[in-house]
Amino acid sequence: MIKTLDSLAIGESGTIVKVHGEGRVRRRLFDMGLTPGADVYLRKKAPLGDPLEITLRGYELSLRKDEAINVEVEMKEGTDNG
């Protein structure tokens, strides 16, 4: 199942399949390591849902929701918290 990074629940993980956006936004996401094939894990969400904290390539990264919506993730089996 494909979801955007902002729609993951805490504890879910997956592999990045596509990064949307144009120009500076897309370049910034790539510079932070959000590239196709990278595994991501959603660690935390702020109380109002923005920002998100993910684990990516062995480090923690905080993203705004408007950045995370540009990243499509293929879900891994059995990683939800529900």
C-alpha positions, 0 to 999 in steps of 0.5 A, a space after each residue: 500500500 502506498 501512502 504519503 509520509 504525512 499520513 503514516 501513523 506512529 510506529 509505521 515504516 516503509 520505503 520511499 518510492 517517489 518524491 514530488 515537489 518542484 525546484 527548491 522543495 524537491 532538492 531540499 528533500 533529496 539533500 536531507 536523504 529522502 530519496 527513492 529506496 530509503 527506509 523510513 520509520 515514523 517515530 513521533 508526531 507533535 500534538 497538532 500533527 506538525 512537525 513529524 519526527 522520522 528515522 531515516 538512514 540511521 538518524 532522526 529528522 524532523 519534517 513539516 507536514 507540508 514537506 512530508 506530503 511530497 514523499 510517497 512511501 510503500 508500507 512494510 507489512 506488520 508495522 502499524 501500531 493498531 
